[in-house]
Amino acid sequence: MTTAPAPTPRIPEAVHRRRWAILGVLMLSLLIVVLDNSILNVAIKTISTPAPTGLGATQSQLEWAINAYTLVFAGLLFTSGLIGDRVGRKKVLLGGLVVFGAGSALAAESGSPAQLIAFRALMALGAAFVMPATLAVLMNVFEREEQPKAIGIWAGGVGLAIAIGPITGGLLLDHFWWGSVFLINVPIVLIALSLMVWLVPDSRDPRPGRLDPIGVVLSVVGLVLLVYGIIKGGQLADFTDPQVLSTIGAGVVVLAGFVVFERRSDHPSLDVTYFKNKVFSAAMAAIALVFFALMGVTFFSVFYTQSVRGYSPLQSGLLMLPLAAAQMIFAPRARLLVDRFGNKVTTGVGLLLLAGMLAAFAGFEKDTPIWVLEVVFFLMGAGMAHVMTPTSVVIMQALPREKAGSASALSNTFRQVGGALGIAVLGSVLSTAYRNGIEGKLSLLPPGLRDTAGESIEATLGVAAKLGPQGKPLVGSANDAFLHAMHVTALCGTGVALLGALVAFWFLPGRPPARQKGEEQQELVAAAE
């Protein structure tokens, strides 16, 4: 029996020797993009506090501060991946970091919620060119057999950022003004830029696709209209309002037009033929649904720990450490479970675990022992780690190496769109349930104050503080209304995670026999060559 010759390495030796250092630089670039969102989660309550402590942002403005970032980010990922494939991923990485750093500096000096939203959108413009390029470079500096391990470490970097972000944000908010949570990005950007120029090689697609400006505009407009309608419905506590229905309907129509246009285009930014592969489609759906559930829950958990439980921003950040630690521990090792049990079981069980932990939030009260929250966060992180790594590997290896930018862009687009819709939908459920729960307790307030106080728990507590002793009864009512709203929202997130588990168990592949697995790996190597 003859042994098949080992495949010829496709990575230059000089690049191969420094591949792990390159991965470190890529993770630093990824760190600032994820760090920004995890820091902002801790700063939400501070930013919602009236000036001079914060900006006095309403709950809908807070949702837009988050979603302005995610929507611009998601809408431009297709094009940024294509531009990276065309002009070179290193150039795109460097340019994206510069724009992100400039946006961070401007966001730190925002004088109003509107300015913060605008500068967050500028940061997203830069981030949209950073995130897909990191995975695309990774796929071009590691041989195929090392890619799952490298992607696992890359996914673990997300956990590291989630860990560092809240703690860093809490420390900064304890000692400096709220804008410091954005200004911290600038020195990290400068370090990443210098290391990238020195270490990271450039790469591009030898046959890059043409840019698709019409598709980009349609996708951004459709997503903005859809999310605006959902957030507006939550703000009004009425999803039957004509303005809400017409805006959501317009968003759906524009997104449908985007899909039709992409199907007919000879240079689509979103190649819908990729989705004929059921495994690829299921992996995309799973990663979108897990972020839908997770981002929505992260949004309300900050108000639970800070507004209801009374923890400081730093303490709130420390409370999220178990979630991040679990991701760092399990994400690099998830591939071992995939090898043993297959993608179907690993991803499906991960989503079931996440669903169970989201359901646990429906039982949390003001006096729930804090160790219970810590256990829930840890198991949530473990569940998420066993979804992110397997689905990322499936998505990245489904397309040829030269299309790594497109695969990365698609993966991140679905992740960000899922997260944006999670914040919009679950945030609106939270807002609607809270308003319905608190309205009966605000009847003694003047009409103007009544509307303001009903927007969010922070708004109610702000009005109560202004009223002095007369406002004390409102504090208990606000906590009760928020807890009820959180329970309803958590159950909605649970349903979404269960839907993701069904998709994973139904469509993702199981563990192939050893012989078939070896044959598939040889075929993949041959196809890539």
C-alpha positions as CSV (number, residue, x, y, z in Angstrom):
1,M,0.0,0.0,0.0
2,T,1.5,3.3,-1.1
3,T,1.2,6.4,0.9
4,A,-0.1,9.5,-1.0
5,P,2.5,12.3,-1.2
6,A,2.0,15.1,1.2
7,P,0.4,18.2,-0.5
8,T,2.9,20.8,-1.5
9,P,2.8,23.8,0.9
10,R,1.1,26.8,-0.7
11,I,2.3,29.4,1.9
12,P,5.7,31.0,1.3
13,E,8.2,29.7,3.9
14,A,9.0,33.3,5.2
15,V,5.2,33.8,5.9
16,H,4.7,30.3,7.3
17,R,7.5,30.9,9.9
18,R,5.8,34.0,11.3
19,R,2.2,32.8,11.0
20,W,1.5,32.8,14.7
21,A,2.9,36.3,15.2
22,I,0.7,37.4,12.3
23,L,-2.3,35.8,14.0
24,G,-1.5,37.8,17.1
25,V,-1.6,41.1,15.1
26,L,-4.8,40.1,13.5
27,M,-6.3,39.3,16.9
28,L,-5.2,42.8,18.1
29,S,-7.1,44.3,15.2
30,L,-10.1,42.2,15.9
31,L,-9.8,43.1,19.6
32,I,-10.5,46.8,19.1
33,V,-13.5,46.2,16.9
34,V,-15.1,43.8,19.5
35,L,-13.7,45.7,22.5
36,D,-15.6,48.8,21.4
37,N,-19.0,47.1,21.6
38,S,-18.2,45.3,24.9
39,I,-17.0,48.6,26.5
40,L,-20.1,50.4,25.3
41,N,-22.4,47.8,26.9
42,V,-21.0,48.8,30.3
43,A,-21.2,52.5,29.5
44,I,-24.9,52.4,28.4
45,K,-26.2,53.4,31.8
46,T,-23.7,56.2,32.2
47,I,-24.4,57.6,28.7
48,S,-28.2,57.6,29.5
49,T,-27.6,59.7,32.7
50,P,-28.3,63.4,32.2
51,A,-25.4,65.8,31.6
52,P,-22.8,66.5,32.9
53,T,-22.3,62.8,33.9
54,G,-23.6,61.5,30.5
55,L,-25.6,62.6,27.5
56,G,-29.1,61.9,28.8
57,A,-29.7,59.5,25.9
58,T,-33.1,57.8,25.8
59,Q,-33.4,54.0,25.3
60,S,-34.2,54.4,21.6
61,Q,-31.1,56.7,21.2
62,L,-29.0,54.1,23.0
63,E,-30.3,51.4,20.6
64,W,-29.3,53.6,17.7
65,A,-25.9,54.3,19.2
66,I,-25.4,50.5,19.0
67,N,-27.3,49.9,15.8
68,A,-25.8,52.8,13.8
69,Y,-22.5,50.9,14.2
70,T,-23.9,47.4,13.4
71,L,-26.0,48.5,10.4
72,V,-23.2,50.4,8.7
73,F,-20.8,47.7,9.5
74,A,-23.1,44.9,8.1
75,G,-24.1,47.0,5.1
76,L,-20.5,47.6,4.0
77,L,-19.0,44.2,4.7
78,F,-19.8,42.8,1.3
79,T,-18.1,45.7,-0.5
80,S,-15.2,45.8,1.9
81,G,-14.5,42.1,1.3
82,L,-14.5,42.7,-2.4
83,I,-12.3,45.7,-2.1
84,G,-9.8,43.7,0.0
85,D,-9.9,40.9,-2.6
86,R,-9.2,43.5,-5.3
87,V,-6.6,46.0,-3.9
88,G,-5.1,43.9,-1.2
89,R,-6.2,42.8,2.3
90,K,-3.3,44.5,4.1
91,K,-4.0,47.9,2.6
92,V,-7.7,47.6,3.5
93,L,-6.8,46.6,7.1
94,L,-4.5,49.6,7.5
95,G,-7.1,52.0,6.0
96,G,-9.9,50.6,8.1
97,L,-7.8,50.9,11.3
98,V,-7.1,54.6,10.6
99,V,-10.8,55.4,10.0
100,F,-11.8,53.5,13.1
101,G,-9.2,55.3,15.2
102,A,-10.4,58.7,13.9
103,G,-14.0,57.9,14.6
104,S,-13.2,56.8,18.1
105,A,-11.5,60.1,18.9
106,L,-14.5,62.0,17.6
107,A,-17.0,59.8,19.4
108,A,-15.2,60.6,22.7
109,E,-15.9,64.3,22.2
110,S,-19.6,63.9,21.3
111,G,-21.7,66.7,22.7
112,S,-25.1,65.0,22.1
113,P,-26.7,61.6,21.4
114,A,-27.0,62.6,17.7
115,Q,-23.3,63.3,17.4
116,L,-22.5,60.0,19.2
117,I,-24.7,58.1,16.7
118,A,-23.0,59.8,13.7
119,F,-19.4,59.1,15.0
120,R,-20.3,55.5,15.8
121,A,-21.4,55.1,12.2
122,L,-17.9,56.5,11.1
123,M,-16.2,54.0,13.4
124,A,-18.3,51.2,11.7
125,L,-17.1,52.4,8.3
126,G,-13.5,51.6,9.5
127,A,-14.5,48.4,11.3
128,A,-16.2,47.1,8.2
129,F,-12.8,47.0,6.4
130,V,-11.0,45.5,9.4
131,M,-13.1,42.5,10.5
132,P,-13.4,40.5,7.2
133,A,-9.8,41.3,6.3
134,T,-8.5,39.6,9.5
135,L,-10.1,36.3,8.6
136,A,-9.2,36.6,4.9
137,V,-5.5,37.1,5.8
138,L,-5.7,34.3,8.3
139,M,-6.9,31.9,5.6
140,N,-3.9,33.0,3.4
141,V,-1.1,32.5,6.0
142,F,-2.2,29.1,7.4
143,E,-2.2,25.8,5.6
144,R,-5.7,24.1,5.4
145,E,-4.9,21.6,8.1
146,E,-4.0,24.4,10.6
147,Q,-7.0,26.6,9.7
148,P,-9.5,25.1,12.2
149,K,-7.0,25.6,15.1
150,A,-6.2,29.2,13.9
151,I,-9.9,30.0,13.5
152,G,-10.6,28.6,17.0
153,I,-7.9,30.9,18.5
154,W,-9.3,33.8,16.4
155,A,-12.8,33.1,17.9
156,G,-11.2,32.9,21.4
157,G,-10.0,36.4,20.7
158,V,-13.6,37.5,20.7
159,G,-13.9,36.1,24.2
160,L,-10.8,38.0,25.2
161,A,-12.2,41.2,24.0
162,I,-15.5,40.6,25.8
163,A,-13.5,40.0,28.9
164,I,-11.2,43.1,28.6
165,G,-14.0,45.4,27.4
166,P,-16.3,45.6,30.4
167,I,-13.5,45.7,32.9
168,T,-11.6,48.4,31.0
169,G,-14.9,50.3,30.6
170,G,-15.7,50.0,34.3
171,L,-12.2,51.2,35.3
172,L,-12.4,54.1,32.9
173,L,-15.9,55.2,34.0
174,D,-14.8,55.0,37.7
175,H,-12.0,57.5,37.0
176,F,-12.7,59.5,33.9
177,W,-15.6,60.8,31.8
178,W,-17.8,58.6,29.6
179,G,-15.9,59.5,26.4
180,S,-12.8,57.7,27.7
181,V,-14.4,54.4,26.7
182,F,-13.9,55.5,23.0
183,L,-10.6,57.3,23.4
184,I,-9.0,54.1,24.7
185,N,-9.2,52.7,21.1
186,V,-6.7,55.2,19.7
187,P,-3.5,53.9,21.3
188,I,-4.5,50.3,20.5
189,V,-5.0,51.4,16.8
190,L,-1.5,53.0,16.7
191,I,0.1,49.8,18.1
192,A,-1.8,47.6,15.7
193,L,-0.9,49.8,12.7
194,S,2.8,49.6,13.5
195,L,2.9,45.8,14.0
196,M,0.8,45.3,10.8
197,V,3.1,47.3,8.6
198,W,6.0,45.2,9.9
199,L,4.6,41.6,10.0
200,V,1.5,41.1,7.9
201,P,1.9,40.1,4.2
202,D,-0.5,41.4,1.5
203,S,-2.8,39.1,-0.5
204,R,-5.5,39.5,-3.0
205,D,-7.9,37.5,-5.2
206,P,-6.3,37.0,-8.7
207,R,-9.8,37.2,-10.2
208,P,-11.6,39.8,-8.0
209,G,-15.3,40.6,-8.5
210,R,-16.6,44.0,-9.6
211,L,-18.0,46.3,-7.0
212,D,-21.8,46.5,-6.5
213,P,-22.7,50.0,-5.3
214,I,-26.5,49.5,-6.0
215,G,-26.6,46.3,-4.0
216,V,-24.8,48.0,-1.1
217,V,-27.2,51.0,-1.1
218,L,-30.2,48.6,-1.2
219,S,-28.9,46.5,1.7
220,V,-28.1,49.5,3.9
221,V,-31.4,51.3,3.2
222,G,-33.5,48.1,3.7
223,L,-31.8,47.2,7.0
224,V,-32.0,50.8,8.4
225,L,-35.8,51.0,7.5
226,L,-36.5,47.6,9.1
227,V,-34.6,48.3,12.3
228,Y,-35.9,51.9,12.6
229,G,-39.5,50.6,12.3
230,I,-38.8,47.9,15.0
231,I,-37.2,50.4,17.4
232,K,-40.0,52.9,16.8
233,G,-42.6,50.3,17.6
234,G,-40.8,49.6,20.9
235,Q,-40.6,53.4,21.6
236,L,-44.3,53.9,21.0
237,A,-45.2,50.5,22.7
238,D,-47.5,50.0,19.6
239,F,-46.4,47.9,16.6
240,T,-49.8,48.5,14.9
241,D,-49.0,52.2,14.5
242,P,-49.2,53.2,10.8
243,Q,-45.7,54.8,10.8
244,V,-44.2,51.6,12.4
245,L,-46.0,49.2,10.0
246,S,-45.2,51.3,6.9
247,T,-41.5,51.7,7.8
248,I,-41.1,47.9,8.6
249,G,-43.0,47.1,5.4
250,A,-40.7,49.4,3.3
251,G,-37.6,47.8,4.8
252,V,-38.9,44.3,3.9
253,V,-39.7,45.4,0.3
254,V,-36.3,47.1,-0.2
255,L,-34.5,44.0,1.2
256,A,-36.6,41.7,-1.1
257,G,-35.6,44.0,-4.0
258,F,-31.9,43.6,-2.9
259,V,-32.2,39.8,-3.1
260,V,-33.8,40.0,-6.6
261,F,-31.2,42.5,-7.8
262,E,-28.3,40.3,-6.5
263,R,-29.8,37.2,-8.2
264,R,-29.9,38.9,-11.6
265,S,-26.6,40.8,-11.3
266,D,-23.4,39.5,-13.0
267,H,-21.3,40.9,-10.2
268,P,-23.4,40.6,-7.0
269,S,-21.9,41.7,-3.7
270,L,-24.0,38.9,-2.1
271,D,-23.7,35.8,-4.3
272,V,-26.9,34.0,-3.5
273,T,-25.7,30.8,-5.2
274,Y,-23.6,30.1,-2.1
275,F,-26.8,29.5,-0.2
276,K,-27.8,26.5,-2.4
277,N,-25.4,24.6,-0.1
278,K,-27.7,23.7,2.9
279,V,-24.7,23.2,5.2
280,F,-23.4,26.7,4.4
281,S,-26.9,28.2,4.8
282,A,-27.5,26.4,8.1
283,A,-24.1,27.6,9.5
284,M,-25.0,31.2,8.5
285,A,-28.4,30.9,10.1
286,A,-27.0,29.5,13.3
287,I,-24.4,32.2,13.8
288,A,-27.0,34.9,13.1
289,L,-29.5,33.5,15.5
290,V,-27.0,33.1,18.3
291,F,-25.9,36.7,18.0
292,F,-29.6,37.8,17.8
293,A,-30.2,36.2,21.2
294,L,-26.9,37.1,22.8
295,M,-26.8,40.8,21.8
296,G,-30.4,41.4,23.0
297,V,-29.7,39.8,26.3
298,T,-26.4,41.6,26.8
299,F,-28.3,44.9,26.2
300,F,-30.8,44.3,29.1
301,S,-28.4,42.5,31.5
302,V,-26.5,45.8,31.9
303,F,-29.6,47.5,33.2
304,Y,-30.3,44.5,35.5
305,T,-26.9,44.6,37.1
306,Q,-26.5,48.4,37.4
307,S,-30.1,49.8,37.6
308,V,-31.9,47.0,39.5
309,R,-29.0,45.4,41.5
310,G,-27.0,48.7,42.0
311,Y,-23.6,47.6,40.9
312,S,-21.1,50.1,39.5
313,P,-19.9,50.0,35.9
314,L,-16.6,48.3,37.0
315,Q,-18.5,45.7,39.1
316,S,-20.9,45.1,36.2
317,G,-17.9,44.5,33.9
318,L,-16.4,42.1,36.4
319,L,-19.7,40.2,36.5
320,M,-19.4,39.4,32.8
321,L,-15.9,37.9,33.2
322,P,-17.3,34.3,33.4
323,L,-18.9,34.7,29.9
324,A,-15.7,35.9,28.4
325,A,-13.6,33.3,30.3
326,A,-15.7,30.5,29.0
327,Q,-15.3,31.7,25.4
328,M,-11.5,31.9,25.8
329,I,-11.4,28.4,27.3
330,F,-13.7,26.6,25.0
331,A,-13.5,28.3,21.6
332,P,-10.0,27.0,20.7
333,R,-11.0,23.5,21.9
334,A,-14.4,23.3,20.2
335,R,-12.8,21.8,17.1
336,L,-11.9,18.7,19.2
337,L,-15.6,18.1,19.9
338,V,-16.3,18.6,16.2
339,D,-13.7,15.9,15.4
340,R,-15.4,13.6,17.9
341,F,-19.1,14.3,17.5
342,G,-19.4,16.4,14.2
343,N,-20.8,19.9,13.6
344,K,-24.4,18.9,14.1
345,V,-24.1,17.8,17.7
346,T,-21.5,20.3,18.8
347,T,-23.4,23.4,17.4
348,G,-26.8,22.1,18.3
349,V,-25.9,21.3,21.9
350,G,-24.2,24.7,22.1
351,L,-27.4,26.4,21.1
352,L,-29.5,24.4,23.5
353,L,-27.2,25.3,26.3
354,L,-27.5,29.0,25.3
355,A,-31.3,28.7,25.2
356,G,-31.3,27.2,28.7
357,M,-29.2,30.0,30.1
358,L,-31.4,32.7,28.4
359,A,-34.5,31.0,30.0
360,A,-32.7,31.3,33.4
361,F,-32.9,35.1,33.1
362,A,-36.7,34.7,33.2
363,G,-36.4,33.6,36.8
364,F,-34.1,36.3,38.0
365,E,-35.3,38.7,40.7
366,K,-33.9,41.6,42.6
367,D,-32.5,39.4,45.3
368,T,-31.3,36.4,43.2
369,P,-27.9,35.2,44.5
370,I,-25.2,36.8,42.3
371,W,-23.4,33.5,42.0
372,V,-26.3,32.2,40.0
373,L,-25.8,35.0,37.4
374,E,-22.1,34.1,37.3
375,V,-22.9,30.4,36.5
376,V,-25.4,31.4,33.9
377,F,-22.9,33.8,32.2
378,F,-20.2,31.1,32.2
379,L,-22.5,28.5,30.6
380,M,-23.7,31.1,28.1
381,G,-20.1,31.7,27.0
382,A,-19.5,27.9,26.8
383,G,-22.5,27.5,24.6
384,M,-21.6,30.4,22.3
385,A,-18.0,29.1,21.9
386,H,-19.3,25.8,20.6
387,V,-21.4,27.6,18.0
388,M,-18.9,30.2,16.8
389,T,-15.9,28.0,16.1
390,P,-17.7,25.1,14.2
391,T,-19.8,27.5,12.1
392,S,-16.9,29.8,11.3
393,V,-14.9,26.8,10.0
394,V,-17.8,25.5,7.9
395,I,-18.3,28.9,6.4
396,M,-14.7,29.7,5.7
397,Q,-13.9,26.3,4.2
398,A,-17.0,26.2,2.0
399,L,-15.5,28.6,-0.5
400,P,-12.1,28.5,-2.3
401,R,-9.1,30.2,-0.5
402,E,-9.1,33.2,-2.9
403,K,-12.7,34.0,-1.9
404,A,-11.7,34.2,1.8
405,G,-12.7,37.9,1.9
406,S,-16.2,37.1,0.6
407,A,-16.7,34.2,3.0
408,S,-15.5,36.3,6.0
409,A,-17.7,39.2,4.9
410,L,-20.7,37.0,4.7
411,S,-20.0,35.4,8.1
412,N,-19.6,38.8,9.8
413,T,-22.6,40.3,7.9
414,F,-24.9,37.6,9.2
415,R,-23.4,37.9,12.7
416,Q,-23.8,41.7,12.8
417,V,-27.3,41.7,11.2
418,G,-28.4,39.1,13.7
419,G,-26.9,41.2,16.5
420,A,-28.6,44.4,15.2
421,L,-31.9,42.8,14.9
422,G,-31.5,41.2,18.3
423,I,-30.9,44.6,19.9
424,A,-33.8,46.1,17.9
425,V,-36.3,43.3,18.4
426,L,-35.5,42.3,21.9
427,G,-34.8,45.9,22.9
428,S,-38.3,46.9,21.6
429,V,-39.9,44.0,23.4
430,L,-38.1,45.2,26.6
431,S,-39.2,48.8,26.0
432,T,-42.8,47.8,25.2
433,A,-43.2,45.5,28.2
434,Y,-41.6,48.0,30.5
435,R,-43.8,50.9,29.4
436,N,-46.9,48.7,29.7
437,G,-45.8,47.7,33.2
438,I,-45.0,51.2,34.5
439,E,-47.8,53.2,32.9
440,G,-50.3,52.6,35.7
441,K,-47.8,53.9,38.2
442,L,-47.2,57.2,36.5
443,S,-50.7,58.6,36.5
444,L,-49.9,61.1,39.3
445,L,-47.1,62.7,37.2
446,P,-47.7,65.6,34.8
447,P,-48.3,64.4,31.2
448,G,-44.9,65.6,29.9
449,L,-43.0,63.9,32.7
450,R,-45.2,60.8,32.3
451,D,-44.1,60.3,28.8
452,T,-40.4,60.8,29.6
453,A,-40.5,58.5,32.7
454,G,-42.1,55.7,30.7
455,E,-39.3,55.4,28.2
456,S,-36.9,53.2,30.2
457,I,-36.0,52.3,33.8
458,E,-33.2,54.9,33.7
459,A,-35.7,57.6,32.7
460,T,-38.1,56.6,35.5
461,L,-35.3,56.6,38.1
462,G,-34.1,60.0,36.8
463,V,-37.6,61.5,37.3
464,A,-37.9,59.8,40.7
465,A,-34.5,61.4,41.8
466,K,-35.8,64.9,40.7
467,L,-39.0,64.5,42.7
468,G,-37.0,63.7,45.9
469,P,-38.8,61.9,48.7
470,Q,-42.1,61.9,46.7
471,G,-40.4,59.9,44.0
472,K,-39.3,57.0,46.2
473,P,-42.3,54.8,45.5
474,L,-41.5,55.1,41.8
475,V,-38.1,53.3,42.3
476,G,-39.8,50.1,43.5
477,S,-42.3,50.2,40.7
478,A,-39.6,50.8,38.1
479,N,-37.7,47.7,39.4
480,D,-40.8,45.5,39.3
481,A,-41.7,46.7,35.8
482,F,-38.2,46.2,34.5
483,L,-37.9,42.7,36.0
484,H,-41.2,41.7,34.3
485,A,-40.0,43.2,31.0
486,M,-36.7,41.3,31.3
487,H,-38.4,38.0,31.9
488,V,-40.6,38.5,28.8
489,T,-37.5,39.5,26.7
490,A,-35.4,36.5,28.0
491,L,-38.1,34.1,26.9
492,C,-38.2,35.6,23.5
493,G,-34.4,35.2,23.2
494,T,-34.8,31.6,24.4
495,G,-37.2,30.9,21.5
496,V,-34.7,32.3,19.0
497,A,-31.9,30.2,20.4
498,L,-34.1,27.0,20.2
499,L,-34.9,27.9,16.6
500,G,-31.1,28.0,15.9
501,A,-30.7,24.6,17.6
502,L,-33.4,23.1,15.3
503,V,-31.6,24.5,12.2
504,A,-28.3,23.0,13.4
505,F,-29.7,19.5,14.2
506,W,-31.6,19.4,10.9
507,F,-29.1,20.7,8.4
508,L,-25.5,20.6,9.7
509,P,-23.5,17.5,9.0
510,G,-22.8,14.8,11.5
511,R,-19.5,13.1,12.2
512,P,-18.3,11.4,9.0
513,P,-16.6,8.0,9.1
514,A,-12.8,8.2,9.4
515,R,-12.2,7.0,5.8
516,Q,-14.7,9.4,4.4
517,K,-13.3,12.2,6.4
518,G,-9.8,11.6,5.1
519,E,-11.1,11.4,1.5
520,E,-13.0,14.7,2.0
521,Q,-9.8,16.4,3.3
522,Q,-7.8,15.2,0.3
523,E,-10.6,16.5,-2.1
524,L,-10.6,19.9,-0.3
525,V,-6.9,20.2,-0.6
526,A,-7.0,19.2,-4.3
527,A,-9.8,21.6,-5.0
528,A,-8.0,24.5,-3.3
529,E,-4.9,23.8,-5.3
